[in-house]
Amino acid sequence: MATPAEIYCVAAEWLVPAEHIDTVRDLLMQAAAAVRQHEPGNLLYIAHESADEPGRFFVYEQYANQEAQIAHRAAPHFQDLVLGRIVPLLAERKTSFYRLLPVQGQ
């Protein structure tokens, strides 16, 4: 099991033009299912859609360590669904990387 100090987090924000929202939503759900099924180093992969801004998506991911996140980026489903099919449809894309802070007393 990963220790808090090893856990590597990703926060991705996407803005999708109106004509591509349904396509990106469907592809993102496929990507989330593939990550959960095929990546043992993935601890959490949660996709969100803005409740008040159509076309704004947020994806929060946790990996056992940075190596697991690197493996995620190399995975065929990421290369196909995210880089190959989603990213070309985005108007904006921001990705940030974080380390999990330990909880005091643990």
C-alpha contacts under 8 A as a table, 3 or more apart, distances in Angstrom:
res1	aa1	res2	aa2	distance
1	M	64	A	7.64
2	A	6	E	6.12
2	A	7	I	6.43
2	A	64	A	5.15
2	A	65	N	7.25
3	T	6	E	5.37
3	T	7	I	6.58
3	T	64	A	7.86
4	P	7	I	5.33
4	P	100	L	5.88
4	P	101	L	6.74
4	P	102	P	5.57
5	A	99	R	7.07
5	A	100	L	6.38
5	A	101	L	6.99
5	A	102	P	6.71
6	E	64	A	6.36
6	E	65	N	4.94
6	E	66	Q	7.47
6	E	99	R	7.49
6	E	100	L	7.73
7	I	62	Q	6.60
7	I	63	Y	5.64
7	I	64	A	4.85
7	I	65	N	4.85
7	I	66	Q	7.32
7	I	99	R	6.17
7	I	100	L	5.80
8	Y	62	Q	5.73
8	Y	63	Y	5.15
8	Y	64	A	6.48
8	Y	65	N	5.15
8	Y	66	Q	5.43
8	Y	69	Q	7.25
8	Y	97	F	7.35
8	Y	98	Y	6.07
8	Y	99	R	5.06
8	Y	100	L	6.59
9	C	60	Y	7.40
9	C	61	E	5.53
9	C	62	Q	4.44
9	C	63	Y	6.26
9	C	97	F	5.71
9	C	98	Y	4.88
9	C	99	R	5.91
9	C	100	L	6.91
10	V	59	V	7.84
10	V	60	Y	5.83
10	V	61	E	5.00
10	V	62	Q	6.45
10	V	95	T	6.99
10	V	96	S	5.80
10	V	97	F	4.69
10	V	98	Y	6.22
11	A	58	F	7.14
11	A	59	V	5.80
11	A	60	Y	4.77
11	A	61	E	6.51
11	A	95	T	5.75
11	A	96	S	5.21
11	A	97	F	6.44
11	A	98	Y	7.97
12	A	58	F	5.61
12	A	59	V	5.05
12	A	60	Y	6.56
12	A	93	R	7.32
12	A	94	K	5.71
12	A	95	T	4.36
12	A	96	S	6.39
13	E	56	R	7.27
13	E	57	F	5.75
13	E	58	F	4.57
13	E	59	V	6.54
13	E	92	E	7.96
13	E	93	R	5.85
13	E	94	K	5.19
13	E	95	T	6.41
14	W	55	G	7.84
14	W	56	R	5.72
14	W	57	F	5.09
14	W	58	F	6.40
14	W	90	L	6.65
14	W	91	A	7.59
14	W	92	E	5.59
14	W	93	R	4.69
14	W	94	K	6.56
15	L	55	G	5.50
15	L	56	R	4.60
15	L	57	F	6.43
15	L	90	L	5.97
15	L	91	A	5.50
15	L	92	E	4.93
15	L	93	R	6.61
16	V	20	H	6.31
16	V	21	I	5.88
16	V	24	V	7.61
16	V	55	G	4.64
16	V	56	R	6.29
16	V	57	F	7.83
16	V	89	L	6.79
16	V	90	L	4.86
16	V	91	A	5.47
16	V	92	E	7.12
17	P	20	H	5.60
17	P	21	I	6.49
17	P	55	G	6.29
17	P	89	L	7.57
17	P	90	L	6.83
17	P	91	A	6.21
18	A	21	I	5.43
18	A	54	P	7.44
18	A	55	G	6.27
19	E	22	D	7.68
20	H	23	T	5.32
20	H	24	V	6.10
20	H	89	L	6.65
21	I	24	V	5.27
21	I	25	R	6.02
21	I	54	P	7.99
21	I	55	G	5.63
22	D	25	R	5.12
22	D	26	D	6.22
23	T	26	D	5.27
23	T	27	L	6.18
24	V	27	L	5.07
24	V	28	L	5.87
24	V	86	I	5.90
24	V	89	L	7.69
25	R	28	L	5.16
25	R	29	M	6.30
26	D	29	M	5.26
26	D	30	Q	6.39
27	L	30	Q	5.01
27	L	31	A	6.12
27	L	81	L	6.32
27	L	82	V	7.73
27	L	85	R	7.84
27	L	86	I	7.00
28	L	31	A	4.94
28	L	32	A	6.11
28	L	47	A	7.38
28	L	81	L	7.63
28	L	82	V	7.52
28	L	86	I	7.79
29	M	32	A	5.11
29	M	33	A	6.28
29	M	47	A	7.62
30	Q	33	A	5.23
30	Q	34	A	6.22
30	Q	81	L	7.77
31	A	34	A	5.09
31	A	35	V	6.14
31	A	77	H	6.64
31	A	78	F	6.84
31	A	81	L	6.20
31	A	82	V	7.14
32	A	35	V	5.20
32	A	36	R	6.28
32	A	45	Y	6.33
32	A	46	I	7.26
32	A	47	A	7.34
33	A	36	R	5.24
33	A	37	Q	6.13
34	A	37	Q	5.07
34	A	38	H	5.84
34	A	39	E	7.89
34	A	77	H	6.62
35	V	38	H	5.42
35	V	39	E	5.37
35	V	42	N	7.16
35	V	45	Y	7.43
35	V	72	H	7.70
35	V	77	H	7.73
36	R	39	E	6.01
36	R	40	P	7.68
36	R	42	N	6.96
36	R	44	L	7.95
36	R	45	Y	7.28
37	Q	40	P	7.91
39	E	42	N	5.52
39	E	72	H	7.04
40	P	43	L	7.68
41	G	63	Y	5.58
41	G	64	A	5.25
41	G	65	N	7.47
41	G	68	A	5.01
41	G	69	Q	7.58
42	N	45	Y	7.22
42	N	61	E	7.61
42	N	62	Q	6.11
42	N	63	Y	4.48
42	N	64	A	6.33
42	N	68	A	6.85
42	N	69	Q	7.54
42	N	72	H	7.97
43	L	61	E	7.52
43	L	62	Q	5.23
43	L	63	Y	5.20
43	L	64	A	6.36
44	L	60	Y	7.53
44	L	61	E	5.23
44	L	62	Q	4.88
44	L	63	Y	7.00
45	Y	59	V	7.12
45	Y	60	Y	5.87
45	Y	61	E	4.43
45	Y	62	Q	6.61
46	I	59	V	5.67
46	I	60	Y	5.31
46	I	61	E	6.40
47	A	57	F	7.27
47	A	58	F	5.98
47	A	59	V	4.39
47	A	60	Y	6.52
48	H	57	F	5.61
48	H	58	F	4.99
48	H	59	V	5.98
49	E	54	P	7.93
49	E	55	G	7.45
49	E	56	R	6.05
49	E	57	F	4.52
49	E	58	F	6.33
50	S	53	E	5.38
50	S	54	P	6.46
50	S	55	G	7.33
50	S	56	R	5.40
50	S	57	F	6.01
50	S	58	F	7.63
51	A	54	P	7.41
53	E	56	R	5.87
63	Y	66	Q	6.91
63	Y	68	A	5.85
63	Y	69	Q	5.84
64	A	68	A	6.24
65	N	68	A	5.43
65	N	69	Q	6.77
66	Q	69	Q	5.07
66	Q	70	I	6.27
67	E	70	I	4.99
67	E	71	A	6.18
68	A	71	A	4.97
68	A	72	H	6.18
69	Q	72	H	4.88
69	Q	73	R	6.45
70	I	73	R	5.22
70	I	74	A	6.52
71	A	74	A	5.07
71	A	75	A	6.17
72	H	75	A	5.13
72	H	78	F	6.84
73	R	78	F	6.00
73	R	79	Q	6.97
74	A	78	F	6.95
74	A	79	Q	6.65
75	A	78	F	5.36
75	A	79	Q	6.27
76	P	79	Q	5.04
76	P	80	D	6.03
77	H	80	D	5.15
77	H	81	L	5.63
77	H	82	V	7.53
78	F	81	L	5.43
78	F	82	V	5.09
78	F	83	L	6.45
79	Q	82	V	5.98
79	Q	83	L	5.05
79	Q	84	G	5.92
80	D	83	L	5.99
80	D	84	G	4.67
80	D	85	R	6.31
81	L	84	G	5.72
81	L	85	R	5.10
81	L	86	I	6.21
82	V	85	R	5.68
82	V	86	I	4.81
82	V	87	V	5.98
83	L	86	I	6.10
83	L	87	V	5.23
83	L	88	P	7.46
84	G	87	V	6.60
84	G	88	P	6.99
85	R	88	P	6.17
85	R	89	L	7.24
86	I	89	L	5.47
86	I	90	L	6.79
87	V	90	L	5.35
87	V	93	R	7.89
90	L	93	R	6.71
102	P	106	Q	7.44
103	V	106	Q	5.91
